[in-house]
Amino acid sequence: MRWVKLKFDHEIVGKIGSMALIRRDEHDIDYNVFSRLGMDLSPDFIWVSSGAVEIGRLDYMKRNNGKQLEGIDDFIKSDYAAQGQHILMENYRRFIKPQYSVRQILVEHQHFNNPEKREFIRQLLLRSVKQNAISIVNYNDSVSSEEIRKMELYGLKQNNTDVVECIDNDETAAQIAVLVRARLLILLTSAPGLLKDPNDPSTLIETVEGKDVYELVEKIGELEKYCNGSSRKGSQGMKAKLKFLEEPIKYGTTVIIGHSKYRLKDLIEGNVERTIFRVR
C-alpha cells in the first residue's frame, strides 16, 4: 500500500453523480444544477460527471411515449449512454462561462492499469488546464461490456493485486485526483454529506480529521458502518465513496462530500453543510 505524500500538481478534482443531475419526480434534467456548476467551474477543476446513462434513459422515454428499452442489461446501458452523452456535454457547454473551452474525456479501466495510458491521460488533463480548458471526464459506458470488463480485470489481477476497476465514477474521480496530485477532491451527491442515519439529515458528520493520513484512513474505515444502500441500481452508494477516497487521502488530498444544491464555491469555503476529510 502506497503512503507517499506528493506535491500538488492540480487544484481541484470534482465529481457529480447521476441522481444529482436529474429531477426524479419530473423525470427530467435538473438544469438548475448545471447552472450552479457553470458559475464556478473553471480550468482549476477537472470534472468527473456521471449522468450519460440516466439522461439517455430519460431522453429515450420522452421520445417513445414513456417506454424504456428492454433486453440485455449491457446493451441497454450502452444504448442509453450513447444517447445521453452528447446531451450531458451540451448542458455543460451551455452553462460554463464562454471564455473557457470544454473538453470531453471518456476513460475506461485500461487507462488506469496501463502505465503508458495512465501517463497519457495525466498529460492530457494537465495540458488542458494550461490551455484554459475544463475537462469533463466520464467512464465510457457506451462501448463498455460488463462481461468483457470482468474478463480483462481478471487477467490483470493474475499479475497485480492493485487493480483499478472503475466500477463507479467515484473511483474514477479518486484515481484522477491521485493521477494529477490534486489538492482537493469534491464529491457532489443528493445528500448533504456523510450521515450517521441516511434518513436523518441532522446526523450529518461535518468533519473527519486525523493527526496524519494513517489516523484519518483508520477513521474512515470506522465510518463505513453508517453506510447502507445506494441511490440507484449499479451504484455503490456512500460506502464506496469512503473506500475510494482513501487513496487520494494517502497522498495528502483533502476531500469534501456535499449536496449538489449548493455552489461549489460555498462547499469549498465551508459556508454550507458538508463533510470534510482532512489531516489536522
LINGIKA-V707299 format. One record per residue. RES is the residue in three letters. BURIAL is + if it has 24 or more other C-alpha atoms within 12 Angstrom, else -. Layout:
res=RES burial=BURIAL
res=RES burial=BURIAL
//
This chain:
res=MET burial=-
res=ARG burial=-
res=TRP burial=-
res=VAL burial=-
res=LYS burial=-
res=LEU burial=-
res=LYS burial=-
res=PHE burial=-
res=ASP burial=+
res=HIS burial=+
res=GLU burial=+
res=ILE burial=+
res=VAL burial=+
res=GLY burial=+
res=LYS burial=+
res=ILE burial=+
res=GLY burial=+
res=SER burial=+
res=MET burial=+
res=ALA burial=+
res=LEU burial=+
res=ILE burial=+
res=ARG burial=-
res=ARG burial=-
res=ASP burial=-
res=GLU burial=-
res=HIS burial=-
res=ASP burial=+
res=ILE burial=+
res=ASP burial=+
res=TYR burial=+
res=ASN burial=-
res=VAL burial=+
res=PHE burial=+
res=SER burial=+
res=ARG burial=+
res=LEU burial=+
res=GLY burial=+
res=MET burial=-
res=ASP burial=+
res=LEU burial=+
res=SER burial=+
res=PRO burial=+
res=ASP burial=+
res=PHE burial=+
res=ILE burial=+
res=TRP burial=+
res=VAL burial=+
res=SER burial=+
res=SER burial=+
res=GLY burial=+
res=ALA burial=+
res=VAL burial=+
res=GLU burial=+
res=ILE burial=+
res=GLY burial=+
res=ARG burial=+
res=LEU burial=+
res=ASP burial=+
res=TYR burial=+
res=MET burial=-
res=LYS burial=-
res=ARG burial=-
res=ASN burial=-
res=ASN burial=-
res=GLY burial=-
res=LYS burial=-
res=GLN burial=-
res=LEU burial=-
res=GLU burial=-
res=GLY burial=-
res=ILE burial=-
res=ASP burial=-
res=ASP burial=-
res=PHE burial=-
res=ILE burial=+
res=LYS burial=+
res=SER burial=+
res=ASP burial=+
res=TYR burial=+
res=ALA burial=+
res=ALA burial=+
res=GLN burial=+
res=GLY burial=+
res=GLN burial=+
res=HIS burial=+
res=ILE burial=+
res=LEU burial=+
res=MET burial=+
res=GLU burial=-
res=ASN burial=+
res=TYR burial=+
res=ARG burial=+
res=ARG burial=-
res=PHE burial=+
res=ILE burial=+
res=LYS burial=+
res=PRO burial=-
res=GLN burial=-
res=TYR burial=+
res=SER burial=+
res=VAL burial=+
res=ARG burial=+
res=GLN burial=+
res=ILE burial=+
res=LEU burial=+
res=VAL burial=+
res=GLU burial=+
res=HIS burial=+
res=GLN burial=+
res=HIS burial=+
res=PHE burial=+
res=ASN burial=+
res=ASN burial=-
res=PRO burial=-
res=GLU burial=-
res=LYS burial=-
res=ARG burial=+
res=GLU burial=-
res=PHE burial=-
res=ILE burial=+
res=ARG burial=+
res=GLN burial=-
res=LEU burial=+
res=LEU burial=+
res=LEU burial=+
res=ARG burial=-
res=SER burial=+
res=VAL burial=+
res=LYS burial=-
res=GLN burial=-
res=ASN burial=-
res=ALA burial=+
res=ILE burial=+
res=SER burial=+
res=ILE burial=+
res=VAL burial=+
res=ASN burial=+
res=TYR burial=+
res=ASN burial=+
res=ASP burial=+
res=SER burial=+
res=VAL burial=-
res=SER burial=+
res=SER burial=+
res=GLU burial=+
res=GLU burial=-
res=ILE burial=-
res=ARG burial=-
res=LYS burial=-
res=MET burial=-
res=GLU burial=-
res=LEU burial=+
res=TYR burial=-
res=GLY burial=-
res=LEU burial=-
res=LYS burial=-
res=GLN burial=-
res=ASN burial=-
res=ASN burial=-
res=THR burial=-
res=ASP burial=-
res=VAL burial=+
res=VAL burial=+
res=GLU burial=+
res=CYS burial=+
res=ILE burial=+
res=ASP burial=+
res=ASN burial=+
res=ASP burial=+
res=GLU burial=+
res=THR burial=+
res=ALA burial=+
res=ALA burial=+
res=GLN burial=+
res=ILE burial=+
res=ALA burial=+
res=VAL burial=+
res=LEU burial=+
res=VAL burial=+
res=ARG burial=+
res=ALA burial=+
res=ARG burial=+
res=LEU burial=+
res=LEU burial=+
res=ILE burial=+
res=LEU burial=+
res=LEU burial=+
res=THR burial=+
res=SER burial=+
res=ALA burial=+
res=PRO burial=+
res=GLY burial=+
res=LEU burial=+
res=LEU burial=+
res=LYS burial=+
res=ASP burial=-
res=PRO burial=+
res=ASN burial=-
res=ASP burial=-
res=PRO burial=-
res=SER burial=-
res=THR burial=-
res=LEU burial=+
res=ILE burial=+
res=GLU burial=+
res=THR burial=+
res=VAL burial=+
res=GLU burial=+
res=GLY burial=-
res=LYS burial=-
res=ASP burial=-
res=VAL burial=+
res=TYR burial=+
res=GLU burial=-
res=LEU burial=+
res=VAL burial=+
res=GLU burial=-
res=LYS burial=+
res=ILE burial=+
res=GLY burial=-
res=GLU burial=-
res=LEU burial=+
res=GLU burial=+
res=LYS burial=-
res=TYR burial=+
res=CYS burial=+
res=ASN burial=-
res=GLY burial=-
res=SER burial=-
res=SER burial=-
res=ARG burial=-
res=LYS burial=-
res=GLY burial=-
res=SER burial=+
res=GLN burial=+
res=GLY burial=+
res=MET burial=+
res=LYS burial=+
res=ALA burial=+
res=LYS burial=+
res=LEU burial=+
res=LYS burial=+
res=PHE burial=+
res=LEU burial=+
res=GLU burial=+
res=GLU burial=+
res=PRO burial=+
res=ILE burial=+
res=LYS burial=+
res=TYR burial=+
res=GLY burial=+
res=THR burial=+
res=THR burial=+
res=VAL burial=+
res=ILE burial=+
res=ILE burial=+
res=GLY burial=+
res=HIS burial=+
res=SER burial=+
res=LYS burial=+
res=TYR burial=+
res=ARG burial=+
res=LEU burial=+
res=LYS burial=+
res=ASP burial=-
res=LEU burial=+
res=ILE burial=+
res=GLU burial=-
res=GLY burial=-
res=ASN burial=-
res=VAL burial=-
res=GLU burial=+
res=ARG burial=+
res=THR burial=+
res=ILE burial=+
res=PHE burial=+
res=ARG burial=+
res=VAL burial=+
res=ARG burial=-
//
